[in-house]
Every structure is written in structure tokens, then in C-alpha cells.
Amino acid sequence: MKMIIIQFGGTGDLALKKLYPAYDHLMAKGFDFQVLALGRRFKDRDQFVSTMIGDDASQYFLDRLDYLHYDMEDDAAMQVLAGTLRSMVSGSGQVELIYYLALQPSLYEEAIRQIQEVDATLSCACELSKKIVVEKPFGFDFESAYRYNKILETAFTDKEIFRIDHYLGKEFMQNLLIMRFHNDIMRSIWDNRSIESIQIIFDETHGVDQRLGFYEQIGVVRDTIQNHIMQIITYLTMNEPATLSPEDIAIEKVKVLRAISPIEQFAMGRYESLGAHSGHIVDTPTYAAFTLFVNTYYFAGIPIHVRTGKMQKEAKSLIYVKFRNTTAQVMHDTSIAENGVIITIHPELTIDISMNLKEPNTSWKSKPVRFRFNQAETFGANTPEAYEQILQKILQGDKSLFPTMKEISESWRIVAPMLSNDHAMEVYPVRTLPRFAHHMAKEHHFNWFT
């Protein structure tokens, strides 16, 4: 079968940094497909390749990469695209077209209209199938997500729609399910009888001024909370699915999301230099903190504390699962540390289990020690990057790493109160944690994991 990826937004940052390297790696693995990049930035393929493609790209990939100057506002461009695709599929018996929309959601409607026109004029003596890939955030709120999905469904079936949250392609996400459901020792303690609280921390050192125009429309809620954070919470608290099939996993994830009330208690801020060179005041949130609860039988009562945002002193992405410290209470010894599971996502993937052992040369004094799994040390440093795994699943037609529309809708419902523009905004100095994150920890009687 001839497979062609039509890359809308082919000159954008995502394509440059993630997609083209992933396409190259997948071709090296033996996947046979072609890429047609669309964009307005370059007039011809030579300019495109010399600017967008690194010197380390393989010749095999370059031979299967083409570029078409494409302006979505130009009606004549559709005829050129249709003619190019007709030429590419000529003589093929089976063809699959994969439309990858690396575009802002506001452009989906026009892109779908143009795809439908191209499809209508694309004739070939072949068996033709198609898929469409859309990036997060899917919409800007519940209503827009619903509207965009209806637009997609005018041209594609749900089976043909791949909605991306690239965090689902990361090894740590898949390891969460394996750790929980393939180990009886973890299964027996992973509930509200043993877990006291959970922390999710996503601190980033970079800012957003280089993509300010886009980020002004997005903000921290749409950038990470509605998608990445909500998906992590489902993996941490879902019941064991009947199987690890995409359908059964999705059923349990939706149950979790439906058990979460809209987030009413939260705080937000922006770093002080945001938009300093833009010529106008930018009041878009770049940091947020909140606590929520998953009101299911096994997880009710466990607070999940979340903080995430930009321009922090240290890049830190981790999950800390704190277990109840009954021993310290019973033995009236506050020096006995709690047990915990620390899942570090960045800077490297590790899973630590913190336990107490006797400190040498003491009279039964214990000290917390960590038992560590390191992904790179155990399985090698060449674990596929998230987008490579995501794209491989798309080529294979496997929807196991893609959120369903029900999940997306429920996630928008949960974060809806955070999307209004009338909440207070703290301005925090760069490389510092906003004051509200400290206040939240004090109010809920916990310390952020460091």
C-alpha cells in the first residue's frame, strides 16, 4: 500500500523539531511512506529542505519528502494539491492519505473544506483510504471542541480521526499502567486505604515569547492542564480495564473524568517579563496551581495537588505518590519518613520507591532510601521519542495512544471555570515559584516534593 502523509503546517516549529526527525527514524525502521509538506514560507523544495531539514537527515528520507507551496487563502492552491496527489498515487493499487493538521484549531474548518474538495477531484484506479490527525489542544473550550469534531466528522469517521496528546506516547505514561496492573504488590496498595496524597509537578524553564501570538490564545490551562495533566490523572486513578485494548482503557478513563468536579479552587499567574517586547500588555496565565479529587470508590478523599507553568528555576516534571504514615503515628516517632513512589519524567525517566531501612551504627534508627528504575540504564538510551511512537501507531492504524472525544469533552468540562478571564492574576518574577503555590501548600498542609 502506498501511504502519503500530507503535512499541513509543514514549515512550523512542530514539524521542524518533532515530526521530520520522527519520519526519518520510522523510515529507517522499515516503514514505507512519503511526506508532502505544505506551507507558505518557502517558494520551492530546495529552500524548504535547506532551511527545515537537518544535515543529519538520511538520503532515504529526503528521497521521500516533497514540498508544495500552499496558501490556504488561495483557491487555486487546492487544484495544485489535487494534481500533485494524483501524480503521486498514479499506478498504485492501494493508497492511504494521512492528512496531518499541525494547525491552530481555528483553521480546521477551512482545512477540512479544502480536503473535501481535493478528495472530490482525486480520481485514481485504486482502493483509497484516509486518516486525519489533529494536534492538541482540540478546541479552546467544550463548545468549540464539539464544533470542531462535528466539522471533522463531515469528512472522516471517528475511526479515521486521530486526536493527538503526545504525552500518551511517552514511555512513562505506558509504564504507569504496567506498573499498576502487572504487579500485584502495587495493585494491592494503590487506593485510598494506603495513599494519602498525590502531587503532579510540571515546571518548565523556558518562556513563551517566541510563540506569543499563539500562546496568548492558549494559556497554561489549554497548553498542559486540559490535556497532559488530565490524561496523567486518568492513568493514576483509573480502575483496571478488562484488557489493555484502546476501547477498554478509554472506558475506564472516561469514568475517572466523570468523577471529577469542575475545578473551582485554583490560582494563576504570569511571569513578569511576558510580552515585554510585544508593545502591549499580555495578561495570559503561564502558571497555575490547584487541588482536585477523583470521587470514585477507590480514590475518594485523596487530594491531587497540581502545579505547572513556565519560567521556573529548574525544569522538573514528576509525580509523587505519598503513602499514609501510620507507623510514625503508632510508634510516636516523627523521624520515621513516609513511603512514596516518585515518577520522574524530566530530565530523565526514573521510578523511585522510597522505603525506610536501618541506618548503620545506630540503635534502630531508620533512614529513607530509594530503589530506582532508570529507563535508559535498563533498556538503553535509544527509547523512541513520544512523537515517533505516536506516528508509528497512526501508520499502523492503532488508536491505543489517542484520547477519545468523550475524554476530551469531559476534560474541557473539568477545566471550564479556569478559562474565564475575570480571575486574579499574580505577576511572579522569572525563576521563582509563584506565591500562590506556597499558600496552597500551607492551606492544604503539605510540602511540595523537591
Secondary structure, DSSP 8 states (H G I E B T S, - for coil): -EEEEEEETTTSHHIIIIIHHHHHHHHHTT---EEEEEESS-SSHHHHHHHHS-TT--HHHHHTEEEEE--TT-HHHHHHHHHHHHHHHTT-SEEEEEEEE-S-GGGHHHHHHHHHHHHHH---SSEEEEEEEE-SS-SSSHHHHHHHHHHHHTTS-GGGEEE--GGGGSHHHHHHHHHHHS-HHHHTT-STTTEEEEEEEEE-S--SGGGHHHHHHHHHIIIIIIIIIHHHHHHHH----SSSSHHHHHHHHHHHHHTS----SEEEEEETTTTTTTTS------EEEEEE---STTTTT--EEEEEESS-SS-EEEEEEEE--HHHHHTT-TTS---EEEEEEESS-EEEEEEEEE-TTSSS-EEEEEEEEEHHHHH-S----HHHHHHHHHHHT--TTS--HHHHHHHHHHHGGGG-S-S-EEEE-TTS--HHHHHHHHHTT-----
